[in-house]
């Protein structure tokens, strides 16, 4: 049971990281657009 919850936490963490990456990439694109 503990192993299951630990796996769940890892999955949620990976999803959160993906969202952060997408947000960071979006900010970078917006910054590039505003610079030009």
Beta strands, then each sheet from edge to edge (+ up, - down):
end
